[in-house]
Amino acid sequence: MSFADEVREELCELPIKKTCCQKALTAGLLLSAHEDEGKTVKVRYKNEMVATLASAMIRRQYGKAPESEMRGACGHRFYDLSFSSPSFHKLYMQLRDTRNEVQSILRFACDGCRAMFLRGAFLALGTLNDPHKSFHLEFLLPDERMADVLSGELAKVGYPPRRITRKNGVGLYFKDSGSVEDVVALMGAQHTIFEIINSRIERDIRNNENRATNCVAKNIEKT
C-alpha cells in the first residue's frame, strides 16, 4: 500500500456530521466525473474504500446508489461508478461553464465545507509522497477547467498551488513542507500531520549534523 493510500484510508474513516459538509465532500469526490450517454455520469476511483465512500455519499445526496463495477487485473484495479441524476448533471454543467462563479455554485454553508471539498478532491484525485523521502502533494485534474475550480478553492484558504501539464490531465502541486503540512491538516489527516512533522524534524537534525561536521572539517583544514 502506498503512503497516499494510507492517507486516504485515514480520511475515509473520519466522521462528517453536518449535511452541508457532506454535500461539499461529495462535490469534491465527483470532480473527476465525466458525462456519458444522455445525462448519465461516470467516475472512476483507484481505491476501493474511496469508491465505497463515494457510493454512500451519492446515495445520500441524490437519492439512489450508483451502479458499481470493478475493472482491471494484476494489481491495477479500478472502481467505476455510474449514475443518472438531473440535479448532479445540472451541477456538473454549471461547474464546467467558465462564466459561472464556483462559490455561487457550490454554496458552502459553513467554515468546514471548503475543507471537506478539498478532502473529497484529495480522495478522488490526490497523491502524497512519503514525507521521509520527499515533500510532494498533488491533485491530478482531468482538464484545465476543473483545475481552475480546485486551484481557486485552494487559493481562498491561502495556498495557491503550482501547476503542471501531465499526459492525462493537469497537476496542481505543493513541494514545500509547510504548504503540504497545512493543506493536509486542513483536510483533517492528523496522523499524517505527525508523520510530516517527524520527518521534518529528522531532516533538520541531519542538516544540522552535516553543517557541524563540515564546519569542523574546515577548521581542521585551516589549522
Salt bridges, closest charged atoms under 4 A:
ASP5 OD1 - ARG8 NE 3.18
GLU35 OE2 - HIS89 NE2 2.65
ASP36 OD2 - LYS42 NZ 3.46
GLU69 OE1 - ARG71 NH2 3.18
ASP80 OD1 - ARG44 NE 2.68
ASP80 OD2 - ARG71 NE 2.78
ASP97 OD2 - ARG99 NH2 2.83
GLU138 OE1 - HIS136 NE2 2.76
GLU138 OE1 - ARG166 NH2 2.84
ASP143 OD2 - ARG96 NH2 2.64
GLU144 OE1 - ARG163 NH1 2.65
ASP148 OD1 - ARG163 NH2 2.91
GLU153 OE1 - ARG114 NE 2.59
GLU153 OE2 - LYS156 NZ 3.39
GLU181 OE1 - ARG200 NH2 2.60
GLU195 OE1 - HIS132 NE2 3.18
GLU202 OE1 - HIS132 ND1 3.28
